Amino acid sequence: MSSSLKPLVLHAHSTGPNPFKIAIALELLSVPYDVKLWDFGDDPAKGLKGATFLKINENGRVPALEDPNNGVVSWESGACLNYVRRRYDPDGQKLGPRSASGGKPSEQDIVDFEKWEYFLLTTLGPMTGQTNWFRYVC
Ligand SMILES: N[C@@H](CCC(=O)N[C@@H](CS)C(=O)NCC(=O)O)C(=O)O
């Protein structure tokens, strides 16, 4: 990845698992990024529900991702991941979707990518989170 890129800012929480998905994608693509950690709660300067962070993500959750190279701000891990893919892996060489033959991905290749992406985002991630929460926290 070009060394002239300004580091992206990945907004995260020290124990929250969702921002890791974005960090993994950025690492895989060698895109430089800095992590900014926030607290849970509504502290105006440090909290996810505080005025400063709500200007970045009005939904008050991490991950959120800022790209100072073009001013794009994204949040929700799926939206962040898809932004990173489109912008920094436009041919899908590292993250996909890829075709087995090396040509342009077919509609089936794209669906095969998206079905696992959505399974991760809507099922595996949330269910794993609930299991950990109810087994270890409650
Ligand atoms: N569906 C969201 C979930 C985001 C989420 O719940 N993040 C947690 C940390 S991993 C959070 O910010 N929790 C704080 C809260 O819900 O107030 C995504 O995939 O980005």
The ligand as a Gaussian input file, in Angstrom:
#p B3LYP/6-31G(d) Opt

LIG

0 1
 N      -23.829000      -3.919000      14.555000
 C      -22.760000      -3.106000      15.060000
 C      -22.499000      -3.430000      16.505000
 C      -21.604000      -2.373000      17.128000
 C      -21.499000      -2.563000      18.619000
 O      -22.455000      -2.995000      19.279000
 N      -20.307000      -2.204000      19.135000
 C      -20.095000      -2.285000      20.556000
 C      -18.626000      -2.534000      20.876000
 S      -17.971000      -3.941000      20.062000
 C      -20.475000      -0.962000      21.165000
 O      -20.124000       0.064000      20.653000
 N      -21.199000      -1.021000      22.275000
 C      -21.574000       0.150000      23.011000
 C      -23.057000       0.300000      23.159000
 O      -23.820000      -0.533000      22.597000
 O      -23.465000       1.247000      23.819000
 C      -21.499000      -3.311000      14.198000
 O      -21.335000      -4.433000      13.676000
 O      -20.734000      -2.364000      14.037000

